[in-house]
Amino acid sequence: MSWLVSLPALDGREYVYRVHAPLDALPADLFWCAFHCHDDGPHPRASDRFDAARIWPITTEA
């Protein structure tokens, strides 16, 4: 299963990351996975406030 996690950054943009995790994954785990991926990249610092992130599942239709 894949999830999308949107993180607001200091440059005013939102960066969206795809996180592969099971359906019963905790939202906090999804957030920290995306946050650490962002931190390892070249982009401006993202907000580390959990409530500022948006998390939603990727749904596909067969």
N, C-alpha and C positions, 0 to 999 in steps of 0.2 A: 504494500500500500504506500502511496505517496501523499505527502502533505505539502502545502505551500505556506511559508511563513514570511510575512512582510514586516520589515524592521525600518522604522524611521531613522534617518541619520542627521548629523549636524549640518550637512549641506542642504537640507530641506527636501531631499529626495527620499523615496522609499525603495529599499532593496528587497527583492523577493527571492527566497531560496527554496529549493525543492528538498524535502527531507524524506528519506525512505525509512518508514517505521511501521510497526503493526497497528492495526485498527484501534487497539486498546492502549496505545502510547499516551503517556501523560503530556498535557499541553506544555508544562514546564520543561520537560525533556526535549520536546520539539523546538521550543524557543531557544534553549541553550545550545542545541546543535547548530541552529542557524546563526546564532550570535557568534559562536566560535568560528564558524566558516567565514563570516563577515570580518571578524577581527584579524584573520590570517591573510586577508586580501589587501589591495591597495586603496580601498575606499575610505572616506572620512568615518570617524567613529560613529557607531550606531547607538541608539538609546538602549541602555540596559534595563529599562523599565518593562517588566513583563506585560503590564496592562496597556502599553503603547503598541505592542505587536498585534498583528491580525493573523490568525491561523485558520486554515480551512483545508478540507480533504480534496484531493483531485478525484473527480468522478469521471468514469468513462462509460459510454454506452456501447454495448455490443451489437 
